[in-house]
Amino acid sequence: MLCFFRDEYLSASSLGRAFIALYVRFSPPLARAIAKESMLRTLVRYCIVAPALLFTEKFLAYAGRKEKLKKWQDGNCQG
């Protein structure tokens, strides 16, 4: 779902592409640091990942894109 949001919405604007570039640059070292700490993993899961998924799901439902998401998932990023 997040891959779909990235590909369909974020990559469509210069601000979205800038966010993607920052994410690609900084997420690997952050992920390594988070992976080492159990409490930090839990905190990130509940304070960042879960809200991001909820926001994306609500946004796609509001935008009427759930069917396109389902078709897109058949051949693309799963997760």
N, C-alpha and C positions, 0 to 999 in steps of 0.2 A: 504494500500500500504506500509506503513512504517512497519507494523507488518510482512509482507511478506519479505521485505528487511532484517529486523532483523533476521527472522527465516532462510531464505535461504542463506544469505551472512554473516552477522555479526557473527552469532553463529558458523560459519564454521571455524573461525580462533581464535587463542588465543588472539590476539589483539582485535578482535571484541567482544569476550566474556568478556574481561576486560572492554571495553567501556560499554557494557550492564550492567555489575555489578556496574560500577560507576553511570550510569544513574539510575538504580534501587535504589541505595543508596541515591543519592542527589536530584532526581527529585521531590519526594513528598514535602519536605520542600520548595523547590523553587517554585513549583506549588502553594502551599498555599500562599506564599508571593506575587506571580504574580497575583493571583486571587483577592487580596485585592485592587489592583491599576488598574484602568481602562486604564490609559495611558501606564502603563507597559504591560498590556495584549495586547494592540494594537501593541506596539513596538515588543514584542516577536512574535506575530502572523506574522507580516510583515518582520521582520529581521531574524527570526529563522525558524518558521514553514513553511512559504511559500517557502523559498529557499530549505529547506530539502525535501519538497514534489516535487519541480521542479527537484532537483538533482536526487531523487529516480526515478521519472518518466522517465527522460532522460536516466539514467543508465539502467533501465529495458528495455527500448526500444532499446538501443544500444546492450544490451546483448540478445535481442530477447526473452525476458521472459514475455512479456505482456500476452500471452495466458495462460501460467502457472499461472500467477497472477490471471487471471480471474477464472480459475478452483479452485485455492486455496481459493479465497474469498468466494466461495459457502459454504465452511464448516469451515471457520476459522475467525480470527479477522476481523471485519468490521470497516471501519473508514476512 
